[in-house]
Amino acid sequence: MGLFLLDYGAGNVQSLANTLKKLGHDFEWISSPADFHKATSLIFPGVGAFGSAIDGLISRGLYEPLREYIASGKPYFGICIGMQVLFRSSVESPKDKGLGVIPSDIGLFNNVDKSVPHMGWNSVEFLDPEEKAHEGLDPSASYYFVHSFRAAYEWEHPEVSQWAHSTTQYGQEVFLATVRKGNVFACQFHPEKSGQAGLRVLDAWLRSSEADRATSLPTPRVARLPKATDGFAKRIIACMDVRSNDDGDLVVTKGDQYDVRERAGQDGVQAEAAGAVRNLGKPVALSARYYEEGADEICLMNITSFRHSPLLDQPMLAVVRAAAETVYVPLTIGGGIKDTVDPDGTPHTALEVAGAYFRAGADKVSIATEAVFAVEKMRTRPSADGLGEGDGSSGIESIARVYGRQAVVVSVDPRRVYVEPDYDGPYKDELVFGRPDGAEKERGKAWWYQCTVRGGREDRPLSVVQLVKGVEKLGAGEILLNSIDRDGTGLGYDLDLVSLVRRSVRIPVVASSGAGSPAHFVDVFEKTGVEAALAAGIFHRREVGIDEVKQALLEAKINVRTA
């Protein structure tokens, strides 16, 4: 008897388990339908796509036992998909029926005035500020959301609005952040990835008596119209390039302008550098440091190839597991997310590789070279929009289908290709022109951005606009936009590149490469509208602190997470 966690077989549920251990709460996993009868409280940390969640529950014989558990009146806490399955259905997967506990349907965010998925930190607002049982929520705090589909706040329908507990606004849409009635409490955000604010939500629910958890009264119905601005916060991301040193340990390194390279040797693939490459520490310790310093997200990028295959590269999986035990913000993992074959001939799909990292504690996976090849392939299959058609076989498509678009990041490595200002070639509509008051070397010149693969070592006949539009159509949920020209220079982000990509897609964009001061972060947010900005070396070397960046953003009236 006691607390049980429900895992339907997909996504990062390990992070919630780590969080509960940190908070001192014992639990067991639901391993069979019979376990529902043993549970006196249940948490469903659903991660992924609505259809996959329902299919996973049905295939494991857990769908009806879950419905019966909720109907029994015992406490239930749903997270993300664990909240959405309470509804009748979702437009994400119309053929799959939800539990129908809440008589409404999950819809898709409108992307006319904002990027979708809703990916990042946002605030919540109580419907009844006088209510004392706020489940540990704080309207002055920010919580981590990552979803394309939402439950609109239907205050005019009492049978739905009685479930509403708090709302969040994204763009001009107001949706349910938490629902609460009787024995059910659920949140759209991820408390296990929301820092200390999220840990307080979990701890408050678990430390209340099971009788209190099972007897929440409906919240009074209140009209809630969109405000002029939402509470969405810009993200500051710390990134670490990870490789093996001569002793076989994984270390964080930083070269300048993509000068860490690979070479084939008798013992497999090793790293070499065109210039000075600095070892800057161990990835787990640095991850913990950045979390404590206020990073909103952490990226771990394996920049050298795996000696065997990603699934056999146990040190990298171990790094992810260890980092997930001390970091309570999102973790993105890159490197080797592709179809592979073990030395013994055993094949593994990109979906299997991604699944291993999700189970280890990653929240998103980043795909680079394989994304370029996938778009080149799709462009050979004509379509009305000119982008081409996917065939369902790419890693982007397969991972998004199971885990949702929000789990797939595409890392882009473009470089400038200079042409004459009167260039009339295939990329003429993407040309950027040097400004008279710009850098001297750019004045009077024009250029487009060419995609590269294998860490910038190989150019491909594909522009950055063609790539980002293609991966968006295939199912990517976010673009991580690097710049070979600016990496390691400290001259600031390539604002022309960032603006071009931001205008070209309706999914979130992360600006990367070139940051050298807090002012550069202010510039990229003010002048391009991107959702997040990433840095590596300046944080590693303590040249600029994450707190300094956030203070500069606050002074510029740019919303960031501070609690």
Secondary structure, DSSP 8 states (H G I E B T S, - for coil): -EEEE---S-S--HHHHHHHHHHT---EE--STTHHHHEEEEEEEE-S-HHHHHHHHHHTT-HHHHHHHHHTT--EEEEEHHHHTTEEEETTSTTSB---SEEEEEEE---SSS-SSEEEEE--EES-TT-S--TT--TTS-EEEEESEE-B--TT-HHHHTTEEEEEEETTEEEEEEEEEBTEEEESS-GGGSHHHHHHHHHHHHHS-HHHHT-B-----------SS---BBEEEEEEEEEE-TTS-EEEEE-SSS-EEEEEETTEEEEEESS--EEEE-HHHHHHHHHHHT-SEEEEEE-S--SS-GGG-HHHHHHHHHHHTT--S-EEEES--S-EE-TTS-EE-HHHHHHHHHHHT-SEEEE-HHHHHHHHHHTTS--TTSS----S-SHHHHHHHHH-GGGEEEEE-EEEEEE-TT--STTGGG-EE--TTS-GGGTT-EEEEEEEETTTTEEEEEEHHHHHHHHHHHT--EEEE--TTTTTT-S---HHHHHHHHHH-SS-EEE-S---SHHHHHHHHHHH--SEEEESHHHHTTSS-HHHHHHHHHHTT--B---
